[in-house]
C-alpha cells in the first residue's frame, strides 16, 4: 500500500480514522466506519494506520487510538478519541 500524504486528507469533507492493527477498540470500530462510508456519499472515509503513517499521526497530535478526525478542505473541524457509536460518527461528520 502506498504511503498516505496530506493530499489524501484534503477533500471537501473527510472523516479520518487513526488506528493500529494491534488496537482492539480500533478493530471493533472499523466495521462501523466502513458501514458509515457505504451509507452516505457526502463524506469520504480515510483509514490511517498510525504505525505506518507516523508523520500524519504526529501532525494531528494523535496520542490515543482510535481517534477520529473530521475535516473540511484540509481543516480540522472536529476530533473524538475512543470507540464511537454509529450516532457519534454521524454527529462528528455532521450528517
N, CA, C and O atoms as a CHARMM CRD file, in Angstrom:
* protein
*
  380
    1    1 UNK  N      0.84500  -1.18600   0.00000 PROA 1      0.00000
    2    1 UNK  CA     0.00000   0.00000   0.00000 PROA 1      0.00000
    3    1 UNK  C      0.88500   1.24300   0.00000 PROA 1      0.00000
    4    1 UNK  O      1.90000   1.29900   0.69400 PROA 1      0.00000
    5    2 UNK  N      0.48900   2.22300  -0.77800 PROA 2      0.00000
    6    2 UNK  CA     1.25500   3.46900  -0.85000 PROA 2      0.00000
    7    2 UNK  C      1.11100   4.26500   0.43800 PROA 2      0.00000
    8    2 UNK  O      0.10200   4.17400   1.13900 PROA 2      0.00000
    9    3 UNK  N      2.13500   5.03900   0.72900 PROA 3      0.00000
   10    3 UNK  CA     2.06100   5.90800   1.89800 PROA 3      0.00000
   11    3 UNK  C      1.02000   6.99500   1.68100 PROA 3      0.00000
   12    3 UNK  O      0.86500   7.52500   0.58000 PROA 3      0.00000
   13    4 UNK  N      0.31900   7.30800   2.74600 PROA 4      0.00000
   14    4 UNK  CA    -0.66100   8.38500   2.68600 PROA 4      0.00000
   15    4 UNK  C      0.07600   9.71300   2.76200 PROA 4      0.00000
   16    4 UNK  O      1.17000   9.80600   3.31700 PROA 4      0.00000
   17    5 UNK  N     -0.53200  10.71300   2.20600 PROA 5      0.00000
   18    5 UNK  CA     0.03200  12.05800   2.30900 PROA 5      0.00000
   19    5 UNK  C     -1.06700  13.00700   2.76100 PROA 5      0.00000
   20    5 UNK  O     -2.23800  12.63200   2.82700 PROA 5      0.00000
   21    6 UNK  N     -0.68600  14.21200   3.06600 PROA 6      0.00000
   22    6 UNK  CA    -1.66200  15.22300   3.43800 PROA 6      0.00000
   23    6 UNK  C     -2.70000  15.39500   2.33800 PROA 6      0.00000
   24    6 UNK  O     -3.86400  15.68200   2.61700 PROA 6      0.00000
   25    7 UNK  N     -2.28000  15.21900   1.08800 PROA 7      0.00000
   26    7 UNK  CA    -3.20100  15.36300  -0.04100 PROA 7      0.00000
   27    7 UNK  C     -4.39900  14.41700   0.07600 PROA 7      0.00000
   28    7 UNK  O     -5.50300  14.75300  -0.35300 PROA 7      0.00000
   29    8 UNK  N     -4.17700  13.23500   0.65700 PROA 8      0.00000
   30    8 UNK  CA    -5.26300  12.26100   0.81100 PROA 8      0.00000
   31    8 UNK  C     -6.34100  12.74800   1.77100 PROA 8      0.00000
   32    8 UNK  O     -7.45700  12.22900   1.77300 PROA 8      0.00000
   33    9 UNK  N     -6.00900  13.73900   2.58100 PROA 9      0.00000
   34    9 UNK  CA    -6.93500  14.22900   3.60400 PROA 9      0.00000
   35    9 UNK  C     -7.54000  15.58100   3.25400 PROA 9      0.00000
   36    9 UNK  O     -8.25000  16.16700   4.07100 PROA 9      0.00000
   37   10 UNK  N     -7.27200  16.08700   2.05200 PROA 10     0.00000
   38   10 UNK  CA    -7.68200  17.44300   1.70000 PROA 10     0.00000
   39   10 UNK  C     -9.01100  17.53800   0.96500 PROA 10     0.00000
   40   10 UNK  O     -9.32000  18.58700   0.40000 PROA 10     0.00000
   41   11 UNK  N     -9.79900  16.48100   0.95600 PROA 11     0.00000
   42   11 UNK  CA   -11.08400  16.52700   0.25800 PROA 11     0.00000
   43   11 UNK  C    -12.03400  17.52000   0.89900 PROA 11     0.00000
   44   11 UNK  O    -11.75500  18.05700   1.97000 PROA 11     0.00000
   45   12 UNK  N    -13.16400  17.76200   0.23500 PROA 12     0.00000
   46   12 UNK  CA   -14.12900  18.72900   0.77600 PROA 12     0.00000
   47   12 UNK  C    -14.61500  18.32000   2.17100 PROA 12     0.00000
   48   12 UNK  O    -14.69300  19.15500   3.07300 PROA 12     0.00000
   49   13 UNK  N    -14.94100  17.02800   2.34500 PROA 13     0.00000
   50   13 UNK  CA   -15.38900  16.51400   3.65100 PROA 13     0.00000
   51   13 UNK  C    -14.75400  15.14100   3.84200 PROA 13     0.00000
   52   13 UNK  O    -15.03600  14.20600   3.09100 PROA 13     0.00000
   53   14 UNK  N    -13.89700  15.02800   4.85100 PROA 14     0.00000
   54   14 UNK  CA   -13.15500  13.78900   5.07500 PROA 14     0.00000
   55   14 UNK  C    -13.23800  13.40500   6.55300 PROA 14     0.00000
   56   14 UNK  O    -13.03600  14.23800   7.43600 PROA 14     0.00000
   57   15 UNK  N    -13.53600  12.13700   6.80500 PROA 15     0.00000
   58   15 UNK  CA   -13.53200  11.58600   8.15100 PROA 15     0.00000
   59   15 UNK  C    -12.34800  10.63200   8.22400 PROA 15     0.00000
   60   15 UNK  O    -12.29100   9.64900   7.48500 PROA 15     0.00000
   61   16 UNK  N    -11.40600  10.91900   9.11300 PROA 16     0.00000
   62   16 UNK  CA   -10.16800  10.14900   9.19600 PROA 16     0.00000
   63   16 UNK  C    -10.18200   9.29100  10.45500 PROA 16     0.00000
   64   16 UNK  O    -10.35100   9.79400  11.56600 PROA 16     0.00000
   65   17 UNK  N    -10.00400   7.99300  10.26300 PROA 17     0.00000
   66   17 UNK  CA    -9.92800   7.04000  11.36900 PROA 17     0.00000
   67   17 UNK  C     -8.46200   6.68900  11.58200 PROA 17     0.00000
   68   17 UNK  O     -7.86900   5.96900  10.77800 PROA 17     0.00000
   69   18 UNK  N     -7.87100   7.20100  12.67500 PROA 18     0.00000
   70   18 UNK  CA    -6.49800   6.85600  13.03300 PROA 18     0.00000
   71   18 UNK  C     -6.56000   5.58000  13.86500 PROA 18     0.00000
   72   18 UNK  O     -7.23800   5.54100  14.89200 PROA 18     0.00000
   73   19 UNK  N     -5.85600   4.53400  13.42800 PROA 19     0.00000
   74   19 UNK  CA    -5.96700   3.21300  14.04000 PROA 19     0.00000
   75   19 UNK  C     -4.62300   2.48700  13.99800 PROA 19     0.00000
   76   19 UNK  O     -3.65100   2.98600  13.43000 PROA 19     0.00000
   77   20 UNK  N     -4.58400   1.30000  14.60900 PROA 20     0.00000
   78   20 UNK  CA    -3.42000   0.41100  14.52900 PROA 20     0.00000
   79   20 UNK  C     -3.91100  -1.03200  14.55500 PROA 20     0.00000
   80   20 UNK  O     -4.96100  -1.32800  15.12500 PROA 20     0.00000
   81   21 UNK  N     -3.15200  -1.92000  13.93900 PROA 21     0.00000
   82   21 UNK  CA    -3.57200  -3.31400  13.81300 PROA 21     0.00000
   83   21 UNK  C     -3.65300  -4.02500  15.16600 PROA 21     0.00000
   84   21 UNK  O     -4.40600  -4.99000  15.30100 PROA 21     0.00000
   85   22 UNK  N     -2.90100  -3.57600  16.16100 PROA 22     0.00000
   86   22 UNK  CA    -2.86900  -4.21800  17.47500 PROA 22     0.00000
   87   22 UNK  C     -3.90900  -3.65600  18.44100 PROA 22     0.00000
   88   22 UNK  O     -3.99200  -4.10200  19.58500 PROA 22     0.00000
   89   23 UNK  N     -4.69800  -2.68800  17.99700 PROA 23     0.00000
   90   23 UNK  CA    -5.65500  -1.97700  18.85700 PROA 23     0.00000
   91   23 UNK  C     -7.02600  -2.64300  18.80700 PROA 23     0.00000
   92   23 UNK  O     -7.69700  -2.61900  17.77600 PROA 23     0.00000
   93   24 UNK  N     -7.43700  -3.23800  19.92600 PROA 24     0.00000
   94   24 UNK  CA    -8.73700  -3.91300  19.99600 PROA 24     0.00000
   95   24 UNK  C     -9.91300  -3.00800  19.68800 PROA 24     0.00000
   96   24 UNK  O    -10.73100  -3.35400  18.83500 PROA 24     0.00000
   97   25 UNK  N    -10.03500  -1.84300  20.35800 PROA 25     0.00000
   98   25 UNK  CA   -11.14600  -0.94000  20.05700 PROA 25     0.00000
   99   25 UNK  C    -11.15900  -0.48600  18.59100 PROA 25     0.00000
  100   25 UNK  O    -12.22500  -0.25200  18.02100 PROA 25     0.00000
  101   26 UNK  N     -9.97400  -0.36300  17.98600 PROA 26     0.00000
  102   26 UNK  CA    -9.90200   0.02400  16.56800 PROA 26     0.00000
  103   26 UNK  C    -10.56500  -1.03900  15.69700 PROA 26     0.00000
  104   26 UNK  O    -11.29000  -0.71900  14.75500 PROA 26     0.00000
  105   27 UNK  N    -10.31000  -2.30500  16.02000 PROA 27     0.00000
  106   27 UNK  CA   -10.89400  -3.41600  15.25300 PROA 27     0.00000
  107   27 UNK  C    -12.40500  -3.43100  15.39100 PROA 27     0.00000
  108   27 UNK  O    -13.11400  -3.77900  14.44700 PROA 27     0.00000
  109   28 UNK  N    -12.90700  -3.05300  16.57700 PROA 28     0.00000
  110   28 UNK  CA   -14.35000  -3.02000  16.78700 PROA 28     0.00000
  111   28 UNK  C    -14.99300  -1.85300  16.03400 PROA 28     0.00000
  112   28 UNK  O    -16.14200  -1.94800  15.60200 PROA 28     0.00000
  113   29 UNK  N    -14.26200  -0.77000  15.87900 PROA 29     0.00000
  114   29 UNK  CA   -14.82700   0.42000  15.24600 PROA 29     0.00000
  115   29 UNK  C    -14.78200   0.37400  13.71700 PROA 29     0.00000
  116   29 UNK  O    -15.62500   0.97600  13.05400 PROA 29     0.00000
  117   30 UNK  N    -13.81300  -0.33000  13.16400 PROA 30     0.00000
  118   30 UNK  CA   -13.63500  -0.32500  11.70300 PROA 30     0.00000
  119   30 UNK  C    -14.91000  -0.70000  10.93600 PROA 30     0.00000
  120   30 UNK  O    -15.24300  -0.01300   9.97100 PROA 30     0.00000
  121   31 UNK  N    -15.63900  -1.76100  11.32000 PROA 31     0.00000
  122   31 UNK  CA   -16.87600  -2.07800  10.57600 PROA 31     0.00000
  123   31 UNK  C    -17.90200  -0.94900  10.61900 PROA 31     0.00000
  124   31 UNK  O    -18.62200  -0.73400   9.64300 PROA 31     0.00000
  125   32 UNK  N    -17.98000  -0.21700  11.74600 PROA 32     0.00000
  126   32 UNK  CA   -18.91300   0.91300  11.82400 PROA 32     0.00000
  127   32 UNK  C    -18.49900   2.02300  10.86900 PROA 32     0.00000
  128   32 UNK  O    -19.34600   2.64300  10.22700 PROA 32     0.00000
  129   33 UNK  N    -17.19200   2.27500  10.77500 PROA 33     0.00000
  130   33 UNK  CA   -16.70200   3.31000   9.85800 PROA 33     0.00000
  131   33 UNK  C    -16.95900   2.90000   8.41000 PROA 33     0.00000
  132   33 UNK  O    -17.34400   3.73200   7.58700 PROA 33     0.00000
  133   34 UNK  N    -16.74500   1.61700   8.09600 PROA 34     0.00000
  134   34 UNK  CA   -16.99200   1.12900   6.73400 PROA 34     0.00000
  135   34 UNK  C    -18.47400   1.22400   6.39600 PROA 34     0.00000
  136   34 UNK  O    -18.83400   1.58500   5.27500 PROA 34     0.00000
  137   35 UNK  N    -19.34000   0.89800   7.36300 PROA 35     0.00000
  138   35 UNK  CA   -20.79500   0.99400   7.16400 PROA 35     0.00000
  139   35 UNK  C    -21.19100   2.45200   6.90300 PROA 35     0.00000
  140   35 UNK  O    -21.98000   2.74200   6.00400 PROA 35     0.00000
  141   36 UNK  N    -20.62900   3.36100   7.70400 PROA 36     0.00000
  142   36 UNK  CA   -20.90000   4.78900   7.51900 PROA 36     0.00000
  143   36 UNK  C    -20.50100   5.22400   6.10600 PROA 36     0.00000
  144   36 UNK  O    -21.23900   5.95500   5.44600 PROA 36     0.00000
  145   37 UNK  N    -19.33900   4.77400   5.64900 PROA 37     0.00000
  146   37 UNK  CA   -18.84400   5.13000   4.30900 PROA 37     0.00000
  147   37 UNK  C    -19.79000   4.61700   3.22700 PROA 37     0.00000
  148   37 UNK  O    -20.01100   5.29100   2.22200 PROA 37     0.00000
  149   38 UNK  N    -20.34600   3.42700   3.43300 PROA 38     0.00000
  150   38 UNK  CA   -21.26500   2.83700   2.44500 PROA 38     0.00000
  151   38 UNK  C    -22.61700   3.53900   2.41800 PROA 38     0.00000
  152   38 UNK  O    -23.25100   3.63700   1.36800 PROA 38     0.00000
  153   39 UNK  N    -23.05500   4.02700   3.57100 PROA 39     0.00000
  154   39 UNK  CA   -24.41300   4.57400   3.69500 PROA 39     0.00000
  155   39 UNK  C    -24.56000   5.99800   3.18400 PROA 39     0.00000
  156   39 UNK  O    -25.68000   6.45100   2.94800 PROA 39     0.00000
  157   40 UNK  N    -23.47100   6.70200   3.01000 PROA 40     0.00000
  158   40 UNK  CA   -23.57300   8.08400   2.54500 PROA 40     0.00000
  159   40 UNK  C    -22.39700   8.38000   1.62000 PROA 40     0.00000
  160   40 UNK  O    -21.36700   7.70700   1.65900 PROA 40     0.00000
  161   41 UNK  N    -22.57500   9.39800   0.79200 PROA 41     0.00000
  162   41 UNK  CA   -21.52600   9.72200  -0.17500 PROA 41     0.00000
  163   41 UNK  C    -20.95400  11.11800   0.02900 PROA 41     0.00000
  164   41 UNK  O    -20.03700  11.52500  -0.68400 PROA 41     0.00000
  165   42 UNK  N    -21.49300  11.85500   1.00000 PROA 42     0.00000
  166   42 UNK  CA   -21.05000  13.23500   1.20900 PROA 42     0.00000
  167   42 UNK  C    -19.66800  13.31300   1.83900 PROA 42     0.00000
  168   42 UNK  O    -18.90200  14.23400   1.55800 PROA 42     0.00000
  169   43 UNK  N    -19.35200  12.34000   2.69500 PROA 43     0.00000
  170   43 UNK  CA   -18.11400  12.38300   3.47100 PROA 43     0.00000
  171   43 UNK  C    -17.23900  11.19300   3.07900 PROA 43     0.00000
  172   43 UNK  O    -17.67500  10.04200   3.12500 PROA 43     0.00000
  173   44 UNK  N    -16.00100  11.49100   2.69400 PROA 44     0.00000
  174   44 UNK  CA   -15.04400  10.43400   2.36600 PROA 44     0.00000
  175   44 UNK  C    -14.44400   9.90400   3.67300 PROA 44     0.00000
  176   44 UNK  O    -14.07900  10.68200   4.55400 PROA 44     0.00000
  177   45 UNK  N    -14.34600   8.58600   3.78900 PROA 45     0.00000
  178   45 UNK  CA   -13.74000   7.97900   4.96900 PROA 45     0.00000
  179   45 UNK  C    -12.34900   7.48200   4.60800 PROA 45     0.00000
  180   45 UNK  O    -12.17400   6.75600   3.62900 PROA 45     0.00000
  181   46 UNK  N    -11.35100   7.88000   5.41100 PROA 46     0.00000
  182   46 UNK  CA    -9.95900   7.50500   5.18100 PROA 46     0.00000
  183   46 UNK  C     -9.42600   6.83500   6.44700 PROA 46     0.00000
  184   46 UNK  O     -9.62500   7.33500   7.55400 PROA 46     0.00000
  185   47 UNK  N     -8.75000   5.70100   6.27300 PROA 47     0.00000
  186   47 UNK  CA    -8.15600   4.98600   7.39800 PROA 47     0.00000
  187   47 UNK  C     -6.65200   5.24500   7.40400 PROA 47     0.00000
  188   47 UNK  O     -5.98100   5.02700   6.39600 PROA 47     0.00000
  189   48 UNK  N     -6.11700   5.71100   8.53900 PROA 48     0.00000
  190   48 UNK  CA    -4.69400   5.99500   8.66400 PROA 48     0.00000
  191   48 UNK  C     -4.11700   5.10100   9.76800 PROA 48     0.00000
  192   48 UNK  O     -4.46100   5.24500  10.94100 PROA 48     0.00000
  193   49 UNK  N     -3.24200   4.18700   9.37700 PROA 49     0.00000
  194   49 UNK  CA    -2.56300   3.31100  10.33000 PROA 49     0.00000
  195   49 UNK  C     -1.42900   4.11000  10.97300 PROA 49     0.00000
  196   49 UNK  O     -0.47700   4.49900  10.29700 PROA 49     0.00000
  197   50 UNK  N     -1.53600   4.35200  12.28200 PROA 50     0.00000
  198   50 UNK  CA    -0.56600   5.22500  12.95200 PROA 50     0.00000
  199   50 UNK  C      0.84500   4.63000  12.98500 PROA 50     0.00000
  200   50 UNK  O      1.82400   5.36800  13.09200 PROA 50     0.00000
  201   51 UNK  N      0.95100   3.31100  12.89500 PROA 51     0.00000
  202   51 UNK  CA     2.27500   2.68000  12.88600 PROA 51     0.00000
  203   51 UNK  C      2.98300   2.88300  11.54600 PROA 51     0.00000
  204   51 UNK  O      4.21200   2.93700  11.49300 PROA 51     0.00000
  205   52 UNK  N      2.20800   2.99600  10.46800 PROA 52     0.00000
  206   52 UNK  CA     2.78100   3.17600   9.13500 PROA 52     0.00000
  207   52 UNK  C      2.84700   4.64200   8.73200 PROA 52     0.00000
  208   52 UNK  O      3.69400   5.03000   7.92700 PROA 52     0.00000
  209   53 UNK  N      1.97000   5.44500   9.28000 PROA 53     0.00000
  210   53 UNK  CA     1.86200   6.87000   8.90100 PROA 53     0.00000
  211   53 UNK  C      2.18000   7.75100  10.10900 PROA 53     0.00000
  212   53 UNK  O      1.35600   8.56000  10.53500 PROA 53     0.00000
  213   54 UNK  N      3.38000   7.58400  10.65200 PROA 54     0.00000
  214   54 UNK  CA     3.73900   8.29500  11.88000 PROA 54     0.00000
  215   54 UNK  C      3.73900   9.81500  11.70600 PROA 54     0.00000
  216   54 UNK  O      3.38400  10.54500  12.63200 PROA 54     0.00000
  217   55 UNK  N      4.13400  10.29200  10.53100 PROA 55     0.00000
  218   55 UNK  CA     4.17500  11.75000  10.31900 PROA 55     0.00000
  219   55 UNK  C      2.77600  12.36100  10.37300 PROA 55     0.00000
  220   55 UNK  O      2.58100  13.41700  10.97500 PROA 55     0.00000
  221   56 UNK  N      1.80200  11.69700   9.74200 PROA 56     0.00000
  222   56 UNK  CA     0.43100  12.20800   9.78700 PROA 56     0.00000
  223   56 UNK  C     -0.11900  12.14000  11.21000 PROA 56     0.00000
  224   56 UNK  O     -0.79500  13.06300  11.66200 PROA 56     0.00000
  225   57 UNK  N      0.17100  11.05500  11.90800 PROA 57     0.00000
  226   57 UNK  CA    -0.30200  10.92200  13.28900 PROA 57     0.00000
  227   57 UNK  C      0.27400  12.02900  14.15600 PROA 57     0.00000
  228   57 UNK  O     -0.43900  12.60100  14.98100 PROA 57     0.00000
  229   58 UNK  N      1.54700  12.33900  13.98400 PROA 58     0.00000
  230   58 UNK  CA     2.17500  13.41200  14.75700 PROA 58     0.00000
  231   58 UNK  C      1.58300  14.76700  14.38700 PROA 58     0.00000
  232   58 UNK  O      1.31400  15.59300  15.26000 PROA 58     0.00000
  233   59 UNK  N      1.38300  14.99000  13.09700 PROA 59     0.00000
  234   59 UNK  CA     0.84200  16.27500  12.63700 PROA 59     0.00000
  235   59 UNK  C     -0.50300  16.57900  13.28500 PROA 59     0.00000
  236   59 UNK  O     -0.78700  17.72600  13.63100 PROA 59     0.00000
  237   60 UNK  N     -1.33100  15.54600  13.44700 PROA 60     0.00000
  238   60 UNK  CA    -2.66600  15.74200  14.01300 PROA 60     0.00000
  239   60 UNK  C     -2.71600  15.45800  15.51200 PROA 60     0.00000
  240   60 UNK  O     -3.80000  15.38200  16.08900 PROA 60     0.00000
  241   61 UNK  N     -1.55500  15.29900  16.14800 PROA 61     0.00000
  242   61 UNK  CA    -1.49600  15.15300  17.60000 PROA 61     0.00000
  243   61 UNK  C     -2.17900  13.90800  18.11700 PROA 61     0.00000
  244   61 UNK  O     -2.79000  13.93500  19.18500 PROA 61     0.00000
  245   62 UNK  N     -2.08500  12.81700  17.37800 PROA 62     0.00000
  246   62 UNK  CA    -2.74300  11.57600  17.78100 PROA 62     0.00000
  247   62 UNK  C     -1.91400  10.91400  18.87400 PROA 62     0.00000
  248   62 UNK  O     -0.78900  10.47600  18.63800 PROA 62     0.00000
  249   63 UNK  N     -2.48800  10.84800  20.07700 PROA 63     0.00000
  250   63 UNK  CA    -1.79500  10.22700  21.20900 PROA 63     0.00000
  251   63 UNK  C     -2.52200   8.97300  21.67600 PROA 63     0.00000
  252   63 UNK  O     -1.91800   8.10600  22.30900 PROA 63     0.00000
  253   64 UNK  N     -3.80300   8.87000  21.37300 PROA 64     0.00000
  254   64 UNK  CA    -4.61500   7.70600  21.73200 PROA 64     0.00000
  255   64 UNK  C     -5.33400   7.23400  20.48500 PROA 64     0.00000
  256   64 UNK  O     -5.67800   8.03000  19.61100 PROA 64     0.00000
  257   65 UNK  N     -5.55700   5.93600  20.41000 PROA 65     0.00000
  258   65 UNK  CA    -6.32900   5.41100  19.28500 PROA 65     0.00000
  259   65 UNK  C     -7.40600   4.47500  19.82300 PROA 65     0.00000
  260   65 UNK  O     -7.21900   3.86900  20.87800 PROA 65     0.00000
  261   66 UNK  N     -8.51700   4.34500  19.12500 PROA 66     0.00000
  262   66 UNK  CA    -8.81000   5.06200  17.89000 PROA 66     0.00000
  263   66 UNK  C     -9.10300   6.54600  18.14100 PROA 66     0.00000
  264   66 UNK  O     -9.67900   6.92400  19.16100 PROA 66     0.00000
  265   67 UNK  N     -8.69200   7.35800  17.18800 PROA 67     0.00000
  266   67 UNK  CA    -9.07000   8.77300  17.15800 PROA 67     0.00000
  267   67 UNK  C     -9.67200   9.04100  15.78800 PROA 67     0.00000
  268   67 UNK  O     -9.11700   8.65200  14.76100 PROA 67     0.00000
  269   68 UNK  N    -10.81600   9.71300  15.79400 PROA 68     0.00000
  270   68 UNK  CA   -11.49700  10.05000  14.54900 PROA 68     0.00000
  271   68 UNK  C    -11.48500  11.56200  14.39700 PROA 68     0.00000
  272   68 UNK  O    -11.85200  12.29700  15.31400 PROA 68     0.00000
  273   69 UNK  N    -11.05600  12.01500  13.21800 PROA 69     0.00000
  274   69 UNK  CA   -10.95100  13.45300  12.94600 PROA 69     0.00000
  275   69 UNK  C    -11.82400  13.78100  11.74400 PROA 69     0.00000
  276   69 UNK  O    -11.74200  13.12500  10.70500 PROA 69     0.00000
  277   70 UNK  N    -12.65900  14.80200  11.89600 PROA 70     0.00000
  278   70 UNK  CA   -13.48400  15.27800  10.77700 PROA 70     0.00000
  279   70 UNK  C    -12.86000  16.54900  10.22600 PROA 70     0.00000
  280   70 UNK  O    -12.55600  17.48200  10.96900 PROA 70     0.00000
  281   71 UNK  N    -12.67100  16.56900   8.89600 PROA 71     0.00000
  282   71 UNK  CA   -12.02300  17.70600   8.24500 PROA 71     0.00000
  283   71 UNK  C    -12.85100  18.20200   7.06300 PROA 71     0.00000
  284   71 UNK  O    -13.53500  17.42700   6.39400 PROA 71     0.00000
  285   72 UNK  N    -12.77500  19.48900   6.82400 PROA 72     0.00000
  286   72 UNK  CA   -13.35600  20.09200   5.62200 PROA 72     0.00000
  287   72 UNK  C    -12.25400  20.87400   4.92900 PROA 72     0.00000
  288   72 UNK  O    -11.66300  21.78100   5.51500 PROA 72     0.00000
  289   73 UNK  N    -11.97900  20.51900   3.68200 PROA 73     0.00000
  290   73 UNK  CA   -10.94400  21.18800   2.88800 PROA 73     0.00000
  291   73 UNK  C     -9.60300  21.25100   3.61700 PROA 73     0.00000
  292   73 UNK  O     -8.90700  22.26500   3.56500 PROA 73     0.00000
  293   74 UNK  N     -9.24900  20.16500   4.29100 PROA 74     0.00000
  294   74 UNK  CA    -7.95900  20.07500   4.96300 PROA 74     0.00000
  295   74 UNK  C     -7.90100  20.70200   6.34700 PROA 74     0.00000
  296   74 UNK  O     -6.86200  20.64700   7.00600 PROA 74     0.00000
  297   75 UNK  N     -9.00200  21.30000   6.79900 PROA 75     0.00000
  298   75 UNK  CA    -9.03200  21.95400   8.10300 PROA 75     0.00000
  299   75 UNK  C     -9.81500  21.09600   9.10200 PROA 75     0.00000
  300   75 UNK  O    -10.93500  20.67000   8.82100 PROA 75     0.00000
  301   76 UNK  N     -9.21600  20.84800  10.26500 PROA 76     0.00000
  302   76 UNK  CA    -9.87100  20.03200  11.29100 PROA 76     0.00000
  303   76 UNK  C    -11.08300  20.77700  11.85500 PROA 76     0.00000
  304   76 UNK  O    -10.97300  21.91300  12.31700 PROA 76     0.00000
  305   77 UNK  N    -12.24200  20.10900  11.80400 PROA 77     0.00000
  306   77 UNK  CA   -13.47900  20.69600  12.32000 PROA 77     0.00000
  307   77 UNK  C    -13.95500  19.97800  13.57700 PROA 77     0.00000
  308   77 UNK  O    -14.77100  20.51300  14.32700 PROA 77     0.00000
  309   78 UNK  N    -13.44300  18.76000  13.81100 PROA 78     0.00000
  310   78 UNK  CA   -13.85500  18.01200  14.99100 PROA 78     0.00000
  311   78 UNK  C    -12.94900  16.81600  15.20800 PROA 78     0.00000
  312   78 UNK  O    -12.34200  16.29600  14.27100 PROA 78     0.00000
  313   79 UNK  N    -12.86700  16.38300  16.47400 PROA 79     0.00000
  314   79 UNK  CA   -11.97700  15.26500  16.80800 PROA 79     0.00000
  315   79 UNK  C    -12.54400  14.54100  18.01500 PROA 79     0.00000
  316   79 UNK  O    -12.90400  15.16700  19.01200 PROA 79     0.00000
  317   80 UNK  N    -12.62300  13.22000  17.92300 PROA 80     0.00000
  318   80 UNK  CA   -13.09400  12.41300  19.06000 PROA 80     0.00000
  319   80 UNK  C    -12.15300  11.24600  19.25400 PROA 80     0.00000
  320   80 UNK  O    -11.69800  10.62400  18.29400 PROA 80     0.00000
  321   81 UNK  N    -11.86800  10.95500  20.52600 PROA 81     0.00000
  322   81 UNK  CA   -10.99300   9.84400  20.87700 PROA 81     0.00000
  323   81 UNK  C    -11.84600   8.71800  21.43500 PROA 81     0.00000
  324   81 UNK  O    -12.76800   8.95100  22.21700 PROA 81     0.00000
  325   82 UNK  N    -11.53100   7.49300  21.02500 PROA 82     0.00000
  326   82 UNK  CA   -12.22400   6.32300  21.55600 PROA 82     0.00000
  327   82 UNK  C    -13.10900   5.66600  20.52200 PROA 82     0.00000
  328   82 UNK  O    -13.21300   6.11100  19.37900 PROA 82     0.00000
  329   83 UNK  N    -13.74300   4.59400  20.95800 PROA 83     0.00000
  330   83 UNK  CA   -14.60700   3.78200  20.11700 PROA 83     0.00000
  331   83 UNK  C    -15.95900   4.48300  20.00600 PROA 83     0.00000
  332   83 UNK  O    -16.66500   4.61100  21.00600 PROA 83     0.00000
  333   84 UNK  N    -16.32800   4.93200  18.82500 PROA 84     0.00000
  334   84 UNK  CA   -17.55100   5.72200  18.62900 PROA 84     0.00000
  335   84 UNK  C    -18.71500   4.85200  18.18700 PROA 84     0.00000
  336   84 UNK  O    -18.53900   3.86400  17.47400 PROA 84     0.00000
  337   85 UNK  N    -19.90200   5.23600  18.62200 PROA 85     0.00000
  338   85 UNK  CA   -21.13200   4.58700  18.15600 PROA 85     0.00000
  339   85 UNK  C    -21.47500   5.13300  16.76900 PROA 85     0.00000
  340   85 UNK  O    -20.88900   6.11900  16.32100 PROA 85     0.00000
  341   86 UNK  N    -22.42900   4.48600  16.09400 PROA 86     0.00000
  342   86 UNK  CA   -22.88000   4.97500  14.78800 PROA 86     0.00000
  343   86 UNK  C    -23.35000   6.42800  14.90200 PROA 86     0.00000
  344   86 UNK  O    -23.02400   7.26100  14.05600 PROA 86     0.00000
  345   87 UNK  N    -24.12000   6.72400  15.95900 PROA 87     0.00000
  346   87 UNK  CA   -24.65500   8.07600  16.14500 PROA 87     0.00000
  347   87 UNK  C    -23.52400   9.08700  16.35900 PROA 87     0.00000
  348   87 UNK  O    -23.58300  10.20000  15.83700 PROA 87     0.00000
  349   88 UNK  N    -22.49900   8.70500  17.12200 PROA 88     0.00000
  350   88 UNK  CA   -21.36900   9.61500  17.36000 PROA 88     0.00000
  351   88 UNK  C    -20.58500   9.87700  16.07800 PROA 88     0.00000
  352   88 UNK  O    -20.10700  10.99000  15.86000 PROA 88     0.00000
  353   89 UNK  N    -20.45000   8.86000  15.23200 PROA 89     0.00000
  354   89 UNK  CA   -19.76100   9.03600  13.94900 PROA 89     0.00000
  355   89 UNK  C    -20.51900  10.04200  13.09500 PROA 89     0.00000
  356   89 UNK  O    -19.92100  10.95200  12.52100 PROA 89     0.00000
  357   90 UNK  N    -21.84600   9.87700  13.00900 PROA 90     0.00000
  358   90 UNK  CA   -22.66000  10.78300  12.21100 PROA 90     0.00000
  359   90 UNK  C    -22.62700  12.20700  12.77500 PROA 90     0.00000
  360   90 UNK  O    -22.57200  13.17900  12.02200 PROA 90     0.00000
  361   91 UNK  N    -22.66000  12.31600  14.09000 PROA 91     0.00000
  362   91 UNK  CA   -22.61100  13.63800  14.71800 PROA 91     0.00000
  363   91 UNK  C    -21.28200  14.32200  14.43200 PROA 91     0.00000
  364   91 UNK  O    -21.25600  15.50800  14.10600 PROA 91     0.00000
  365   92 UNK  N    -20.18500  13.59200  14.55000 PROA 92     0.00000
  366   92 UNK  CA   -18.86800  14.17000  14.28200 PROA 92     0.00000
  367   92 UNK  C    -18.74700  14.61700  12.82400 PROA 92     0.00000
  368   92 UNK  O    -18.18600  15.67400  12.53500 PROA 92     0.00000
  369   93 UNK  N    -19.28300  13.79800  11.90700 PROA 93     0.00000
  370   93 UNK  CA   -19.19600  14.11100  10.47500 PROA 93     0.00000
  371   93 UNK  C    -20.28000  15.07400  10.01600 PROA 93     0.00000
  372   93 UNK  O    -20.34600  15.42400   8.83700 PROA 93     0.00000
  373   94 UNK  N    -21.12300  15.50000  10.93500 PROA 94     0.00000
  374   94 UNK  CA   -22.16200  16.48700  10.63700 PROA 94     0.00000
  375   94 UNK  C    -23.09400  16.04100   9.52000 PROA 94     0.00000
  376   94 UNK  O    -23.40600  16.80900   8.61000 PROA 94     0.00000
  377   95 UNK  N    -23.54100  14.76600   9.60200 PROA 95     0.00000
  378   95 UNK  CA   -24.52900  14.28000   8.62700 PROA 95     0.00000
  379   95 UNK  C    -25.79100  13.85200   9.33400 PROA 95     0.00000
  380   95 UNK  O    -26.74200  13.41200   8.68800 PROA 95     0.00000
